[in-house]
């Protein structure tokens, strides 16, 4: 399982959210799940009720919520797999799951997609420094660390960029059609 970062993971897709809302069993989550997507993966993160019945409460600490997430993961495995298989057939993307309870957030069954890049000596030197210092295990791990660092520190700017991209896509969709 991986912890969910507080930065945006991907683009929220209301059409996907509606599709999943019609298929998720009632009572799984205390509110509609976040549905994030990119071209490779669809990620659902649902908020679980705490045993006290208070949505998202964490009165007994992170260990209680971690146990609640683990129980949810085990108890819903078969149903989540059926929903994921149907969605993968419809959308052609892997479906991953996560859960939140109080301040505890975990992802499970997530996709790790390889990304190819070409770096010149100065950029490779940055990655090699991170590896040599023990911050990262490999160049790949170091590059992922850099991406997480940018996401954590530039969340507002990335949000603005995503909104601008969405506006461009809307304009393209409404533009003239070439035959």
C-alpha positions in Angstrom: 0.0 0.0 0.0 1.1 3.5 -0.7 0.3 6.7 1.2 -1.8 9.2 -0.8 0.0 12.5 -1.2 -1.9 15.7 -0.6 -1.2 17.0 -4.0 -3.4 16.4 -7.0 -2.7 12.9 -8.4 -4.4 13.3 -11.8 -7.4 14.9 -13.4 -10.8 14.5 -11.9 -13.3 13.1 -14.4 -17.0 13.7 -13.6 -18.2 11.2 -16.2 -16.1 8.4 -14.6 -17.4 9.5 -11.1 -21.0 9.0 -12.3 -20.2 5.6 -13.8 -18.7 4.4 -10.6 -21.4 6.0 -8.4 -24.0 3.8 -10.2 -22.0 0.6 -9.5 -20.5 1.1 -6.0 -22.5 -0.7 -3.2 -24.3 1.6 -0.8 -22.6 2.1 2.5 -19.0 1.6 1.3 -18.1 5.2 1.7 -19.4 8.1 3.8 -19.3 10.4 0.8 -18.9 10.1 -3.0 -15.3 8.8 -3.7 -12.7 10.9 -5.5 -12.3 9.6 -9.0 -8.9 10.6 -10.5 -7.7 9.5 -13.9 -5.0 9.7 -16.5 -4.5 7.9 -19.8 -3.3 4.7 -18.0 -5.3 4.4 -14.7 -8.5 5.3 -12.9 -8.1 5.7 -9.2 -11.0 5.7 -6.7 -10.4 7.0 -3.2 -13.3 6.6 -0.8 -13.7 8.0 2.7 -14.7 5.4 5.3 -17.0 5.9 8.2 -15.1 5.4 11.5 -16.6 2.8 13.8 -18.0 5.5 16.0 -20.3 6.3 13.1 -18.8 9.8 12.6 -17.7 10.1 9.0 -13.9 10.6 8.7 -13.5 10.8 12.5 -10.1 9.7 13.9 -10.7 9.8 17.7 -8.6 6.8 18.5 -5.7 7.7 16.3 -4.2 6.6 13.0 -3.8 3.0 14.1 -7.6 2.6 14.4 -8.2 4.1 11.0 -5.4 2.0 9.4 -7.1 -1.1 10.7 -10.5 0.2 9.3 -8.9 0.6 5.9 -7.3 -2.8 6.1 -10.7 -4.4 7.0 -12.4 -2.5 4.1 -9.7 -3.7 1.7 -10.2 -7.4 2.7 -14.0 -7.4 3.0 -14.6 -5.7 -0.4 -11.9 -7.4 -2.4 -14.2 -9.6 -4.6 -16.7 -6.8 -5.3 -13.9 -4.3 -6.1 -12.3 -6.8 -8.5 -15.7 -7.3 -10.3 -16.2 -3.5 -10.6 -12.7 -3.0 -11.8 -12.9 -5.7 -14.4 -16.1 -4.1 -15.8 -14.6 -0.6 -15.8 -11.4 -1.9 -17.4 -13.4 -3.4 -20.2 -15.4 -0.2 -20.7 -12.6 2.4 -20.3 -9.5 0.4 -21.4 -7.6 1.6 -18.3 -6.5 -0.1 -15.1 -8.7 0.6 -12.0 -7.0 1.2 -8.7 -8.4 1.8 -5.2 -7.7 3.7 -2.1 -9.3 4.6 1.1 -9.2 7.4 3.7 -10.2 7.4 7.3 -9.5 10.5 9.4 -6.0 11.6 8.5 -5.0 8.2 7.3 -5.0 7.6 3.6 -3.8 4.5 1.7 -3.7 3.4 -1.9 -3.8 -0.2 -2.9 -3.6 -2.1 -6.2 -2.1 1.0 -7.9 -0.4 1.0 -11.3 3.3 1.9 -11.5 3.8 3.0 -15.2 7.2 3.2 -16.7 8.1 6.6 -18.3 10.9 7.0 -20.8 12.9 10.2 -20.7 16.1 11.5 -22.2 18.4 13.5 -19.8 21.6 15.3 -20.5 24.6 15.1 -18.1 23.5 17.9 -15.8 20.1 16.3 -15.2 21.6 12.9 -14.8 24.0 14.3 -12.3 21.1 15.5 -10.1 19.6 12.0 -10.1 23.0 10.4 -9.4 23.5 12.8 -6.5 20.2 11.6 -5.0 21.2 8.0 -5.5 24.7 8.5 -4.1 23.4 10.3 -1.0 20.8 7.5 -0.3 17.8 9.7 -0.9 16.9 7.4 -3.8 17.7 3.7 -4.6 18.0 4.3 -8.4 17.8 6.9 -11.1 14.2 5.8 -11.6 13.4 6.3 -7.9 15.2 9.6 -7.9 13.2 10.9 -10.8 9.9 9.8 -9.1 11.2 11.6 -6.0 11.7 14.8 -8.0 8.2 14.6 -9.5 6.7 14.1 -6.0 8.7 17.1 -4.8 7.4 19.3 -7.6 3.8 18.1 -7.0 4.1 18.9 -3.3 5.6 22.3 -3.7 3.8 23.5 -6.8 0.3 22.2 -6.2 -1.4 25.6 -6.9 0.5 26.2 -10.1 -0.2 22.6 -11.3 -3.9 23.2 -10.6 -3.9 26.4 -12.6 -2.1 24.6 -15.4 -4.7 21.7 -15.4 -7.6 24.2 -15.5 -6.0 26.0 -18.4 -5.5 22.7 -20.2 -9.2 21.8 -19.6 -10.2 25.2 -21.1 -8.1 24.5 -24.2 -9.7 21.0 -24.6 -13.2 22.6 -24.3 -12.3 25.1 -26.9 -11.0 22.5 -29.2 -14.1 20.4 -28.8 -16.3 23.3 -29.7 -14.2 24.4 -32.7 -14.8 23.8 -36.4 -14.7 20.2 -37.7 -12.5 19.2 -40.5 -13.9 16.5 -42.8 
